[in-house]
Amino acid sequence: MTRGVFVLALTAVGGSALADPSGIAAADAYAEKTESVALLVYHRGVLVHEKYWPGFDRDTRTNPNSMHKTVLALLIGAAIADGKIDSLDTPASKWLTEWRGDARRDITVRELLQMSSGLEIPIFGTWKSARILFGSNLEQGTLGLRAAERHGSRFQYSNANSQLLLIMLERAVGQRYSEYLSERLWKRIGADDAALWMDREGGLPRGFCCIFARGRDWLKIGQLILDRGRVGDDQVVPAEWIAQMLTPAKANPNFGLHIWLGSPPKPERPYNDYTVKAFHSEPFAAADIAYIDGFGGQRVYVVPSLQLVIIRTGKSKTDWDDATLPNAIIRAVRPAGAP
């Protein structure tokens, strides 16, 4: 299996029917062109397509880059449901006590999740960025960031916001992040073993990237969002929290709570003032698409109206076109002219 291409494809099982099989072929072609590891398509309760490229199989775990951020957001929702975090609008300084004496004291949980904290951006290539990406003390590297502008005023995507949420979460639940992740979410959705990238032995995992997991594990995350927080009879996170995650932020209508939204369409999608932009060759073919974004084309696309989840993992590409792959599949499962 690991030496050739492994493909599982079912086109008319359990209520799912691909209206145009050429759409899957087009998605496969783009996935292959971009040096993918895995492509999975889940439609109406059925895994209708599962493909791994040579050297990889369904047990391959990859680095999804920033897709970890959405997992972290799911855990924040779980902690609110568990009564460990008061609400989205509680100041994060309730737990990040280092902020209580300055302008950062009023930054809310919501603003961290919506990437509008107002904190300075650790610019890639600088010492501050290196301390977060590769340093051995993530608390020191992120808790020391200053307030650069009024909180809530502007969208500025930053790894530091996610790391601060992880620190806050650990303090709020009184438990190591890995334990809370495993017990509160990962096991309950039926995901397999995964790995986190720690800053040091006994320290903190990076909450902005690097939860090494299989394609099928990311599918379970996508299904959880699609099914409004429920797995079978288990309401893992409240349906209301999933709705909150998918609500556009005031500072950026294409962003919710650590998850991206496909409408309104834009040809380019900026992250912040200092990094490359994401590219969209055309609008998404489904207006309600939401997606988990990892740098360079690591993606979980979720389309509630079509009961559709698409997973792509593989080599990071700076020219990744966010429209090509999901639109080919959306058009394959929805006949031309359908609303």
Secondary structure, 3 states (H helix, E strand, C coil): CCCCCEEEECCEECCEECCCHHHHHHHHHHHHHCCEEEEEEEECCEEEEEEECCCCCCCCCECCHHHHHHHHHHHHHHHHHCCCCCCCCCEHHHCCHHHCCCHHHHCEHHHHHCCCCCECCCCCCCHHHHHHHCCCCHHHHHHCCCECCCCCCCCCCCHHHHHHHHHHHHHHHCCCHHHHHHHHHHCCCCCCCCEECECCCCCCECCCCCEEECHHHHHHHHHHHHCCCEECCEECCCHHHHHHHCCCECCECCECCCCEECCCCCCEECCCCCCCCEECCCCCCCCCCEEEEECCCEEEEEEHHHCEEEEEEECCCCCCECCHHHHHHHHHHCCCCCC
